[in-house]
Amino acid sequence: MLDTAPDTIPTVIDEILSGASLSMSAAARRVPAHRGNAACAVASTIWRWHKKGTRTPDGRRVYLEMARIGGKWMTSLAALKRFLLAQMPPAVGEAAPAPKPRTTRQRQTAVERAGKRLAELGA
């Protein structure tokens, strides 16, 4: 048995246990499809949002909270709402979160790429 302090239990589990659970297909039906009037695809959208997340305009990565209950993955309407709200740009007049600084490797790659581009241009 997992020995977990009550304050470390993920919010989504509390929401699921309180009866506010959504299966993956029910969550997909809540989100409009990118094209047409159908629901979004369970496997290619809901599961991807959970496993890989999505990148926000400020560079953060947000994930859809889910929990494995028996043999099924479940989420909650509140978790879906938190996920969608996390992707929203800041309101007018509201400060945007500062973007994460690039890692040393990212900076080095950018320097190398710029050097190659300058060499191609003959500089």
Order of alpha helices (4+ residues) and beta strands (2+ residues): alpha-beta-alpha-alpha-beta-beta-beta-beta-alpha-alpha
